[in-house]
Each structure stands twice: as C-alpha cells, then as structure tokens.
Amino acid sequence: MSTPLSGITVIDLSHVLAGPYCSMVLSDLGARVIKIERPGLGDDTRAFPPFRDGESAYFAAINRGKESIALDLKDDADRAIFEQMLPKADVLIENFRPGVMERLGYGWEDIHAKYPHVIYGAVSGFGHTGPEAMKPAYDMVVQARSGLMSITGEKDREPVRVGASVGDIVAGMFLGQGITAALFERTKSGVGRKVDVAMLDGQLAILEHAIAITSETGVPPTRTGARHPSITPFETFHARDGLFVIAAGNDALFARVCAAIDLGPLDKDERFATNAARCKHVKILKRLIETVTLTQDKAHWIAILDAAGVPTSAIQDVEQVIKDPQIIARNMIVEIGVAGGGKPFLAAGNPIKISGMDDTLENTCSPRLDGDRSTILEWLEKTAP
C-alpha cells in the first residue's frame, strides 16, 4: 500500500522524546528516517528501562522504523558523511538548545544557504526567539511554566504533572504538523522553511478553555480533579465496586442519564435544568447520582448508560487497555521487533488512519546503534553526483 510520505528522507539529529516523537510520526507515514546518534552512547533513551536482553522498550517504541548511524559532528570524517546526506535530505530535525547547531556550522542559515530545499525542523524548550530562548527545559518544566500543572490534580491538593510526557509529545506533534505543511508548500516554491516549535508554546496551545476562562473572568481556573470545570455531570462517579465515568456534555444527554439510571424528572428541576445551573449545584447533583450508582457495580451502570447513548467508560489501567478489543481492532497495539531478532516489544500504534495505507506497522523494528551504517554509506555512494 502507498504511504503519504514515501520518498521523503528525514535526517534526525534529535534525542530523547520531542524530536524523536516527531520523526516517529513521519516514519509511520512512510518517510525514511535516518537517526544520527552519538558514537558509543546513542540516544539517551537507549539507557531508559524497562529492558529486555539489554534493549530498551522505551527506545524501541519511539524509534521504530528508523535507521541508525553513529556520527560525531565535531569529527572531520563524520562531518563529511553527514554533509553527503544533506543534499539528499528533505527534512532535518534537531532538538538541541538554540545555538548548538550554529556552533557546529549546521544552523538554519547555514543549511538554507547551501541546501535551500531542506526543511529545518527545530524543537526546544522555549523556542529560538524571546528573552529566555537559551533556558534548558524538560517536560515537567514546561508543564509547570505553562499553567498546565496549576489545573491538574485534586482541589486543595498540590499540583501534579500529567501522567504522560505531554510537554514533549505535544511539541513533537506540532513539529510534525509544521514539517508536513512545509513539505506541501515546497511543492509550489521548491524552497524549504524553518519550523521552530517550543515545548512551552505547545502547552499553551492545549489550554484553550483555561485561557478563555481566565481572560473573561479575570480568575484563573484551579484544580478540579476528574471533573470538567464547565460541564456537569462530567466526571467520575462511585459505583458499588469502584469509579467509572459519566460525560453528559449537554442538556439532552443529562436527560438521558436521568432516565437511564432512574433519577426521575431531575432534568426538569430548576437546579439542574441547564448546564450552568448544574455547574452551580455540582456537589448536590453528584450526591444524588451516587445515591443511585452506589447500589450496583460499575459494569451494570456502564451497560445501561451505553444502551441509552450516554458517553461513559470504566477507568482502565494500561494492562486492560492493551487487551481492549476496540483498541486492538484499530491496530493501536503493535509489535516492534528488535534488530537481531528476539521477542518483540509492544507499543502504541499509529493513530493516523489514511485510506489505502497499511497502519499495522508489520515487521517494523527499532535500530541497533550504528546498525545501518553500511546500508547508509552504500546509499550515499550509489547516489553520489
């Protein structure tokens, strides 16, 4: 089957997560990704647990489908190899602190002058402009700085980071979007663009509701736990055997909740007739709902609410998730092989489903450090001008 980015070559100098996540998405969509790693050490994530036979499951998941060559860009011989790649590349990705690539002689201005067709994708903590561009950052730093942590967690308790590394991942996703837009634009202009994505900017971009609330009311939202700050009922509820989720996003869905779990005409009560009223009386409404839901197990209520067309779910742990029939049906749990063989790792699949494209990632492997050197050097020799 065809893939949208077939024929696109990406040179990936990035490490750990934000940049490699971007190049993983591009690889899943068909691009050839050549990962440049540090000789002897490789990407930091090669040392991240869990391990099997000395290989990192974390590294395998994020670097699947890529090729690896170890190059020291301060070494003349390795620089010569790297510079053979650049004319053949469509995209260069890096996630160093601003200035590092310039000192190596491979910053945007240098690349664009010599290879004007190359799209230069850069992801960093604070971006390449602004008074704090040079500050270092990790995921937790930008979650804290952006305001995301201030709205994450339980009321009257300390802020917490989101359980996934959304600072890195969101930035990687935005970088991928910018690169694909630049690839499209290049089909008309023939010229590459620089795509500059800051992890901090990415976190601001997903605070759509918090920013709206703050700008209109003058009061920043605080932590509300699992509850949505502006929609009710939209949170977790206790059943006899634990918590489950009800998400009634409008008045019609709330009426269905009332009918399904036999709350009576509660949707006609002026305290609960509108979403604004329900938000005002959220505590008493939760008590009224749980008076009913505590009488049966969560599976009972989920079945009833499902039948009524109300959005609902159990709260699954990851072991349950990787066995979920819907997730499996969507090819969202895939096997990632390890170069050299052995039992494959499990990883999240490609969420971008495109007609005519195989998304099973069948036979996809993660690379050994420098494991594709001979293949890459042979390619450079064959395609030399």
Secondary structure, DSSP 8 states (H G I E B T S, - for coil): ---TTTT-EEEE---SSHHHHHHHHHHHTT-EEEEEE-TTT--GGGG-S-EETTEEHHHHHHSTT-EEEE--TTSHHHHHHHHHHGGG-SEEEE-S-TTHHHHHT-SHHHHHHH-TT-EEEEEESS-SSSTTTT----HHHHHHHHTTGGGSS-TTS-----SS-HHHHHHHHHHHHHHHHHHHHHHHH----EEEEEHHHHHHHT-HHHHHHHHHHSS-----TTS-SSSSSEEEEEETTEEEEEE--SHHHHHHHHHHTT--SGGGSTTTSSHHHHHHTHHHHHHHHHHHHTTS-HHHHHHHHHHTT--EEE---HHHHTT-HHHHHTT-EEEEEETT-SS-EEEE------TT---S-TT-EE--TTTTHHHHHHHHHHT--
